[in-house]
Amino acid sequence: MSDRQFIPIRIAVLTVSDTRTLADDKSGQTLVDRLTGDKHILADRKILPDERFMIADQLRAWCDDPEVDAVISTGGTGLTGRDVTVEAHRDVYEKEIDAFSTYFTMISADKIGTSAIQSRACGGVANGTYLFALPGSPGACKDGWDGILRHQLDYRHMPCNFVEIMPRLTEDQRRK
């Protein structure tokens, strides 16, 4: 860490599931507990079914909301026919953060071995908002937050982090 002051960001959490409710959404709650425990702000929280257009529409709505800086979704990143979260994220991304997937797989492989290849965690940026898709287990949410997002969403993390470049994410949209 550095001498910089912490800057809380506003994070929305989306659980993608055909069966979960707020009462039994352990993965979404894991993310909420971790981000608020690290002093970030929960901007919004929703649960949606595994429907690509609904997921993409919600991501776009949050990207258009100035009160949301980042979105973390959980669920729907596997290989089954109903797993469409990654496709929905990619429908929205302007730029993909390719190394997010790679680094998440490395962290997962240390814990679950070759089973890590079944996850399609991904990250990207759209309209100045960070978007991350994590698998639908509490363990995967812990790994994604603790191993990557806790650090990259902390302005104090050095040598670089996502927060310090947030003001530049939409610089191509500014007038010259």
C-alpha positions, -999 to 999 in steps of 0.1 A, spaced: 0 0 0 10 36 -5 5 70 12 -27 75 -9 -60 79 8 -87 52 2 -114 61 -23 -146 41 -20 -163 32 -52 -199 23 -59 -204 -13 -68 -235 -31 -80 -239 -68 -75 -258 -90 -99 -266 -127 -92 -275 -147 -122 -297 -177 -113 -329 -193 -122 -335 -205 -87 -319 -182 -61 -336 -155 -40 -321 -129 -17 -327 -152 12 -304 -180 -2 -280 -160 -24 -248 -169 -7 -225 -158 -36 -241 -124 -39 -240 -120 -2 -203 -130 -1 -196 -102 -26 -217 -77 -6 -200 -86 26 -165 -83 11 -170 -50 -7 -188 -33 22 -162 -48 46 -135 -31 25 -154 2 28 -168 3 -7 -205 13 -13 -231 -11 -24 -248 8 -52 -274 -18 -61 -281 -55 -59 -303 -76 -81 -310 -112 -90 -319 -121 -126 -326 -154 -144 -301 -169 -169 -315 -148 -198 -289 -131 -219 -309 -101 -230 -321 -94 -194 -285 -96 -181 -272 -73 -208 -300 -48 -203 -292 -46 -166 -255 -42 -172 -262 -14 -197 -286 3 -172 -259 3 -145 -233 15 -170 -256 45 -178 -261 52 -140 -236 78 -127 -240 62 -93 -224 29 -103 -186 27 -109 -183 -11 -112 -205 -42 -115 -197 -76 -102 -219 -105 -114 -219 -140 -100 -233 -171 -117 -238 -182 -153 -201 -184 -163 -200 -222 -168 -204 -243 -199 -241 -255 -197 -267 -243 -221 -282 -219 -196 -248 -203 -188 -251 -170 -207 -236 -144 -184 -203 -142 -202 -221 -137 -236 -242 -110 -220 -212 -92 -206 -194 -94 -239 -225 -79 -256 -219 -48 -234 -181 -45 -232 -164 -18 -252 -130 -33 -241 -124 -66 -225 -99 -70 -197 -83 -102 -210 -59 -107 -181 -88 -108 -156 -98 -142 -169 -63 -154 -170 -55 -143 -135 -87 -157 -121 -80 -190 -136 -45 -190 -121 -60 -183 -86 -86 -210 -91 -62 -236 -103 -42 -233 -71 -74 -243 -52 -94 -266 -75 -68 -278 -100 -78 -286 -135 -114 -279 -127 -106 -242 -131 -108 -246 -169 -146 -249 -165 -149 -213 -154 -153 -184 -179 -148 -155 -155 -143 -123 -174 -140 -86 -171 -144 -55 -192 -153 -18 -194 -183 -1 -209 -192 36 -207 -166 42 -180 -179 13 -158 -160 -18 -148 -178 -51 -153 -167 -84 -139 -183 -118 -141 -175 -144 -115 -187 -180 -111 -217 -187 -89 -200 -202 -59 -191 -183 -27 -156 -197 -29 -152 -183 -64 -165 -150 -53 -141 -150 -24 -112 -158 -48 -122 -131 -73 -126 -105 -46 -97 -114 -23 -73 -123 -51 -80 -96 -76 -107 -70 -71 -99 -60 -35 -65 -48 -48 -74 -34 -82 -104 -15 -69 -83 1 -41 -67 34 -51 -39 27 -27 -27 -4 -45 6 1 -62 21 1 -88 -13 6 -105 -50 -1 -100 -83 3 -118 -94 33 -96 -67 56 -107 -76 53 -144 -113 56 -139 -114 93 -149 -97 83 -182 -120 55 -192 -142 78 -212 -116 103 -224 -124 94 -260 -159 107 -255 -148 142 -244 -147 172 -267 -113 182 -278 
